Amino acid sequence: MSIWLRILPYIAALALVAGALFGAYHHGVSVTDATWQAQWAARDTRDADARAANEAVERTKEQAYQQSINKAVQDGQRIIDQATADAVTARASAVGLRGAADAIAARLAASEASGNSCTAAASKAAARYAAMLADVLKRVDQRAGDLAEVADQARARGLTCESAYGAMTK
């Protein structure tokens, strides 16, 4: 037992040294972890700040794009409204043209009734042709007005689309 009494102080000293070394190692690990945690937290904060700044910039761009598109749509709607108003005006003036064609056809029909018998057949044929031509003229004019209105509106919509695309690509 005496050998154990002699070795016990060395064992205790060795345990103390091992405990001190383990404590120093553990302290170093915790300090290193704390340093890394602080660096990661700082990096995460920088990333969050950069993300917020980028989102603000992108939202500003998006709002500018949206305002440009809204302006293009408003301008396009003005053009479409003007084309519609022009079509209404053209229809109103076409009514006069159709009335003139009907008046000519009616005059020919009236002259047919008051003519002599030699020219009655020729007059009757001319009146029928005049009525038919007046009808064709009215239909052609109506269709041309419809096509012009559609073409004007399509052009206005195309210009609006081009303007909106141009606003997005600037």
C-alpha positions in Angstrom: 0.0 0.0 0.0 2.8 2.2 0.4 3.4 2.2 -3.3 -0.1 3.6 -3.8 0.6 6.4 -1.3 3.7 7.3 -3.2 2.0 7.2 -6.6 -1.2 8.9 -5.5 0.3 12.5 -5.6 1.5 11.8 -9.1 -1.8 10.5 -10.2 -3.5 13.5 -8.6 -1.1 15.9 -10.3 -1.6 14.0 -13.6 -5.4 14.3 -13.1 -5.1 18.0 -12.4 -2.9 18.5 -15.5 -5.3 16.5 -17.6 -8.3 18.4 -16.1 -6.5 21.7 -16.8 -5.7 20.7 -20.4 -9.3 19.5 -20.9 -10.6 22.8 -19.5 -8.2 24.8 -21.7 -9.3 22.7 -24.7 -13.0 23.1 -23.9 -12.5 26.9 -23.4 -10.7 27.2 -26.7 -13.4 25.2 -28.5 -16.2 27.4 -26.9 -14.3 30.6 -27.8 -13.8 29.4 -31.3 -17.4 28.5 -31.6 -18.5 31.8 -30.3 -16.2 33.6 -32.8 -17.6 31.5 -35.6 -21.2 32.1 -34.4 -20.5 35.8 -34.3 -19.1 35.7 -37.8 -22.0 33.7 -39.2 -24.5 36.0 -37.5 -22.7 39.0 -39.1 -22.7 37.3 -42.5 -26.4 36.5 -42.1 -27.1 40.1 -41.2 -25.2 41.4 -44.2 -27.1 38.9 -46.4 -30.4 40.0 -45.0 -29.5 43.7 -45.6 -28.3 43.0 -49.1 -31.5 41.0 -49.8 -33.7 43.8 -48.5 -31.8 46.4 -50.5 -32.1 44.3 -53.7 -35.8 43.8 -53.1 -36.3 47.6 -52.7 -34.4 48.2 -55.9 -36.4 45.6 -57.8 -39.7 46.9 -56.4 -38.8 50.4 -57.5 -38.0 49.0 -61.0 -41.2 47.1 -61.1 -43.2 50.1 -60.1 -41.5 52.2 -62.8 -42.3 49.4 -65.3 -45.9 49.3 -64.1 -46.3 53.1 -64.4 -44.9 53.0 -68.0 -47.3 50.2 -68.9 -50.2 52.1 -67.3 -49.3 55.2 -69.3 -49.0 53.1 -72.5 -52.5 51.6 -71.8 -54.0 55.0 -71.2 -52.5 56.4 -74.4 -53.6 53.3 -76.3 -57.1 53.7 -74.9 -57.2 57.3 -76.0 -56.2 56.2 -79.5 -58.9 53.5 -79.5 -61.5 55.9 -78.3 -60.5 58.4 -81.1 -60.7 55.6 -83.7 -64.2 54.7 -82.4 -65.3 58.3 -82.6 -63.9 58.6 -86.1 -65.8 55.4 -87.1 -69.0 56.9 -85.7 -68.4 60.1 -87.7 -67.6 58.1 -90.8 -70.9 56.1 -90.3 -72.8 59.4 -90.0 -71.3 60.7 -93.2 -72.0 57.3 -94.9 -75.6 57.7 -94.1 -75.7 60.7 -96.4 -73.9 58.7 -99.2 -76.4 55.9 -98.8 -79.3 58.4 -98.9 -77.9 59.9 -102.1 -77.7 56.5 -103.7 -81.2 55.7 -102.7 -82.4 59.1 -104.1 -80.7 58.5 -107.4 -82.3 55.0 -107.6 -85.7 56.5 -106.7 -85.3 59.2 -109.3 -84.6 56.7 -112.0 -87.6 54.6 -110.9 -89.8 57.7 -111.1 -88.4 58.7 -114.5 -89.2 55.2 -115.7 -92.8 55.6 -114.8 -93.1 58.9 -116.6 -91.3 58.0 -119.9 -92.7 57.0 -123.3 -93.2 53.4 -124.3 -90.0 53.2 -126.5 -87.7 54.0 -123.7 -89.8 52.3 -121.0 -88.0 48.9 -121.3 -84.6 50.6 -121.3 -85.6 52.9 -118.5 -87.0 49.9 -116.4 -83.7 48.0 -116.8 -81.7 51.1 -115.9 -83.8 51.7 -112.8 -83.2 48.1 -111.7 -79.5 48.3 -112.3 -79.4 51.7 -110.5 -81.3 50.1 -107.5 -78.9 47.2 -107.5 -75.8 49.4 -107.7 -77.2 51.6 -104.9 -77.7 48.5 -102.7 -74.2 47.2 -103.6 -72.7 50.7 -102.8 -74.5 50.7 -99.4 -73.2 47.2 -98.5 -69.7 48.0 -99.7 -69.6 51.2 -97.8 -70.9 49.5 -94.6 -68.4 46.7 -94.9 -65.5 49.2 -95.6 -66.5 51.2 -92.5 -66.6 48.0 -90.3 -63.2 46.9 -91.6 -61.7 50.4 -91.1 -62.9 50.4 -87.6 -61.4 47.0 -86.8 -58.2 48.0 -88.5 -57.9 51.2 -86.6 -58.5 49.5 -83.3 -56.1 46.7 -84.1 -53.4 49.3 -85.0 -54.1 51.2 -81.8 -53.8 48.0 -79.8 -50.6 47.0 -81.6 -49.1 50.5 -80.8 -50.1 50.1 -77.2 -48.4 46.7 -77.0 -45.3 48.1 -78.7 -45.2 51.0 -76.3 -45.6 48.7 -73.2 -42.9 46.4 -74.5 -40.6 49.4 -75.1 -41.2 50.6 -71.6 -40.2 47.2 -70.2 -37.0 46.8 -72.2 -35.6 50.3 -71.5 
